[in-house]
Amino acid sequence: MNRIEKFFGVRNEAKLRYLDGEFEVLTPGEFVRCAVTGQPISLANLRYWSVDAQEAYASAEISVKRYLELKAQDETRS
């Protein structure tokens, strides 16, 4: 982040690869977006994601709801 971005409050969205128990930063940034709500999640507060879907979630409740949705979609495709 340069001085102009700090002055105007511009924040960069990170690109991550979600792994089991950790994530890899592909493009540095300060936050990622929840795949369901779109709200920003700071990397320091990122706790919930799906390795299979490669998505981040803002809370445990959102994570479980999304898991059930994706599981139902997979079952209808089979």
C-alpha positions as CSV (number, residue, x, y, z in Angstrom):
1,M,0.0,0.0,0.0
2,N,1.4,3.4,-0.9
3,R,0.9,6.8,0.8
4,I,-2.0,7.8,-1.5
5,E,-3.9,4.6,-0.8
6,K,-3.5,5.1,3.0
7,F,-4.6,8.7,2.7
8,F,-7.8,7.9,0.8
9,G,-8.5,4.7,2.7
10,V,-8.2,2.4,-0.3
11,R,-7.9,-1.2,0.8
12,N,-6.7,-4.0,-1.4
13,E,-8.5,-7.3,-1.7
14,A,-6.2,-10.3,-1.3
15,K,-6.4,-13.4,-3.4
16,L,-5.9,-16.6,-1.5
17,R,-5.7,-20.4,-2.0
18,Y,-7.5,-22.1,0.8
19,L,-5.8,-25.2,2.2
20,D,-6.5,-27.5,5.1
21,G,-6.0,-25.5,8.2
22,E,-4.2,-22.6,6.5
23,F,-4.3,-20.4,3.4
24,E,-1.7,-19.3,0.9
25,V,-1.5,-15.7,-0.2
26,L,-1.5,-15.5,-4.0
27,T,-2.0,-11.7,-4.2
28,P,-1.3,-9.6,-1.1
29,G,-4.1,-7.6,0.4
30,E,-5.8,-6.7,3.6
31,F,-9.1,-8.6,3.2
32,V,-11.1,-11.2,1.3
33,R,-14.9,-11.2,0.7
34,C,-17.4,-13.6,2.1
35,A,-18.6,-15.7,-0.7
36,V,-22.2,-15.5,0.6
37,T,-22.7,-12.0,2.0
38,G,-19.9,-10.1,0.1
39,Q,-18.8,-8.5,3.3
40,P,-15.0,-7.9,3.7
41,I,-13.1,-10.2,6.1
42,S,-9.7,-9.0,7.3
43,L,-7.1,-11.7,6.9
44,A,-6.4,-11.4,10.7
45,N,-10.1,-12.5,11.3
46,L,-10.4,-15.1,8.6
47,R,-11.4,-18.4,10.3
48,Y,-13.9,-20.1,7.9
49,W,-13.4,-21.3,4.3
50,S,-14.0,-24.2,2.0
51,V,-11.0,-26.0,0.5
52,D,-13.3,-27.7,-2.1
53,A,-15.2,-24.5,-3.1
54,Q,-12.2,-22.2,-2.6
55,E,-14.5,-19.7,-0.8
56,A,-14.2,-17.7,2.4
57,Y,-17.0,-17.2,4.9
58,A,-17.7,-14.5,7.5
59,S,-19.0,-16.8,10.2
60,A,-19.5,-20.4,11.2
61,E,-23.2,-20.2,10.5
62,I,-22.7,-18.9,7.0
63,S,-20.1,-21.6,6.4
64,V,-22.4,-24.4,7.5
65,K,-25.3,-23.0,5.4
66,R,-23.1,-22.8,2.3
67,Y,-21.8,-26.3,2.9
68,L,-25.3,-27.7,3.0
69,E,-26.2,-25.8,-0.2
70,L,-23.2,-27.1,-2.1
71,K,-23.8,-30.6,-0.9
72,A,-27.4,-30.5,-2.1
73,Q,-26.3,-29.2,-5.5
74,D,-23.8,-32.1,-5.8
75,E,-26.5,-34.6,-4.9
76,T,-28.9,-33.3,-7.6
77,R,-26.1,-33.5,-10.2
78,S,-25.4,-37.2,-9.4
